[in-house]
C-alpha cells in the first residue's frame, strides 16, 4: 500500500485520509448478500407440528357424514349417510341440520353451543372438484369444521412418530 505525500515542496508529511471506496463497495456487497439470504433462512411463522400420523375420530350423533365418489358416468356422487344427494339438496339439508341443532341446544345465545362437524370420506379416485364442491357447500351452509376421514394403515393402532 502506498502513502501519498504532499507535493508543494514545503512540508512533506503523510496524508491521513483513507480511501473508503473499496470498503464501501465490500460493505454494499455484503449487505445485498444478507438481504437475499436472511429471508430464505428464517421462517416467518413458528409452528409446532403434531407428532402423530392420525387421530382416531370421535363421532358424535349430531355430526354429518358425507361420502363422495365418482359415478360411472363421470359425475360426482355425494351421499349424506347412505342417501344420495345433489349439491342443492346437500346445501338445503346442511342448513336445516345446522338450524335444528342450534335450536335443540338453546339458540345462538347459548355459551356452551357446540356446532356439528362435517366429516367427508372421499374415494381415492374421486376428482378434487367433487371434494372441493362438497367442502364449499358445507361451508356455505355454516359448518365451521369440515374434516376428512381416512382409512388407517394396516397393522393396528395409530403409531406415534
C-alpha positions in Angstrom: 0.0 0.0 0.0 1.5 3.3 -1.0 1.4 6.5 1.0 0.8 9.8 -0.7 2.8 12.8 0.5 2.1 16.4 -0.2 3.6 17.7 -3.4 4.1 21.5 -2.9 7.6 21.1 -1.6 7.3 22.9 1.7 6.5 20.4 4.3 6.3 16.8 3.3 4.0 14.9 5.8 1.9 11.8 5.1 -1.7 12.3 4.1 -4.0 10.9 6.8 -7.1 10.4 4.7 -8.1 6.8 3.9 -9.6 5.8 0.6 -13.0 4.4 1.7 -14.4 3.5 -1.7 -13.2 -0.2 -1.6 -14.5 -0.6 1.9 -17.9 0.8 1.0 -18.1 -1.5 -2.1 -17.4 -4.6 0.1 -20.0 -3.5 2.7 -22.6 -2.9 0.0 -22.0 -6.4 -1.5 -22.3 -8.0 2.0 -25.5 -6.0 2.6 -27.0 -7.3 -0.6 -26.0 -10.9 0.2 -27.5 -10.7 3.7 -30.7 -9.1 2.4 -31.1 -12.0 0.0 -30.0 -14.8 2.3 -31.8 -14.0 5.6 -35.4 -14.3 4.4 -34.6 -17.7 2.9 -33.1 -19.0 6.2 -35.7 -17.6 8.5 -39.3 -18.8 8.7 -42.0 -16.2 9.3 -44.3 -18.4 11.2 -43.2 -20.7 14.0 -45.2 -23.9 14.1 -45.3 -27.0 16.3 -46.5 -29.8 14.1 -48.3 -32.8 15.6 -46.3 -35.9 16.4 -48.9 -38.5 15.4 -49.9 -39.8 12.0 -53.6 -39.5 12.6 -56.1 -39.1 15.4 -58.9 -41.5 16.0 -62.2 -39.8 15.2 -64.8 -39.4 17.9 -68.1 -39.4 16.1 -71.0 -37.6 17.7 -74.5 -38.3 16.6 -75.0 -34.7 15.5 -72.1 -34.8 13.1 -72.8 -35.1 9.4 -71.1 -38.0 7.5 -70.6 -37.4 3.7 -69.3 -39.9 1.3 -68.0 -38.8 -2.1 -67.3 -40.9 -5.1 -67.2 -40.7 -8.9 -70.3 -42.2 -10.6 -69.8 -44.4 -13.7 -70.9 -41.6 -16.0 -68.1 -39.3 -14.5 -70.2 -37.1 -12.3 -69.8 -36.5 -8.6 -71.7 -38.8 -6.3 -72.4 -37.3 -2.8 -74.1 -39.3 -0.1 -75.5 -37.9 3.1 -75.0 -41.0 5.3 -76.2 -43.6 2.8 -78.7 -41.4 0.9 -77.6 -39.9 -2.4 -78.0 -36.1 -2.7 -77.3 -33.4 -5.2 -75.4 -30.2 -4.4 -78.6 -28.3 -4.0 -80.1 -30.9 -1.7 -76.8 -31.0 0.2 -77.0 -27.3 0.9 -80.7 -27.5 1.9 -80.1 -30.4 4.3 -77.0 -28.9 5.8 -78.7 -25.6 6.5 -81.7 -27.4 8.0 -79.4 -29.7 10.1 -77.5 -26.7 11.5 -80.6 -24.7 12.3 -82.2 -27.7 14.0 -79.1 -28.4 16.1 -78.8 -24.8 17.2 -82.4 -24.7 18.2 -82.0 -28.0 20.1 -79.1 -26.6 22.1 -81.0 -23.5 23.1 -80.2 -21.0 20.4 -77.3 -18.9 19.3 -77.1 -17.2 22.7 -76.1 -20.4 24.4 -72.4 -20.1 25.6 -72.0 -23.9 25.5 -73.2 -24.2 22.0 -71.4 -27.0 20.1 -71.9 -26.9 16.4 -71.9 -30.2 14.5 -69.0 -31.1 12.2 -69.0 -32.4 8.7 -66.9 -35.5 8.1 -66.0 -36.3 4.5 -64.9 -39.7 3.2 -63.7 -39.4 -0.3 -62.8 -42.2 -2.7 -59.2 -42.3 -3.7 -60.0 -41.8 -7.4 -62.5 -39.0 -7.0 -61.5 -35.7 -8.7 -60.8 -32.8 -6.4 -63.6 -30.8 -7.9 -66.1 -33.2 -6.3 -64.5 -33.0 -2.8 -63.9 -29.2 -3.1 -67.5 -28.7 -4.1 -68.8 -30.6 -1.1 -66.5 -28.6 1.2 -67.6 -25.3 -0.3 -71.3 -26.3 0.0 -70.9 -27.3 3.7 -69.1 -24.0 4.5 -71.8 -22.0 2.7 -74.3 -23.8 4.9 -72.5 -22.6 8.0 -70.4 -25.6 9.1 -67.2 -24.3 10.6 -65.5 -27.6 11.0 -65.1 -29.8 7.9 -62.8 -32.7 8.2 -61.6 -35.8 6.3 -61.9 -39.4 7.4 -59.2 -41.7 6.2 -58.5 -45.3 6.5 -55.7 -46.2 8.9 -52.8 -48.1 7.5 -52.8 -51.8 8.1 -51.2 -53.0 11.2 -53.3 -51.9 14.1 -53.5 -48.7 16.1 -52.1 -45.3 15.4 -48.3 -45.2 15.6 -46.5 -42.4 17.4 -43.7 -40.8 15.4 
